[in-house]
Every structure is written in C-alpha cells, then in structure tokens.
Amino acid sequence: MLDSGVKKTLTAVQDKISFLFDYNHSSLDEIIHDPPNQ
C-alpha cells in the first residue's frame, strides 16, 4: 500500500499531465486533421 503522501504526489502528477494534455489537445487535433501545407 502507498502512504497518503505518495498517493497525493502521484495524483498531483496525474492531474498535471491531464491538464497539459487537455491544454494541447485541440492544437494536436488541428495538426492531425489539418496538417500545415508547406
């Protein structure tokens, strides 16, 4: 079993990763579906 301190840290890291993914998701979607013409 993880102690509560480690659990809180893991949860915080997961939240940050989720936040960053959500923040960049629309940009990634645009690149995937509408790649820039160069």
N, C-alpha and C positions, 0 to 999 in steps of 0.2 A: 504493500500500500504506500502511496505517496503521501508525504505530510502536506498540511494545508499550504505551507509556504511555497513548496514546489508546484503544487496544483495551481495556486494563484499565478505564479510566474508563467506556467505553460498556458493558462487561459489568456493571460495578457498578450503573450506572443501570438497565440492563435487569433485573437481579436485584431491585433495589428496587421497580421498577414491578410486577414479577411478584409480589413479596411483598405489596405493598399490594393488588393485585387479588385475590390468594388470601385475604387477611385479610378483605376486604369482600365476597367473592363470595357467601357464604351469606346475608348480610344483603340483598344485592341480589336474590338468588333469592327470598327470602321476600317482598320488596316486589313483585316482578314477579308471583309466583304467588298471593300472598295480600295484595292491597292493603288498607291500613287503611280501615275504614269510618268515614267522617266526615260 
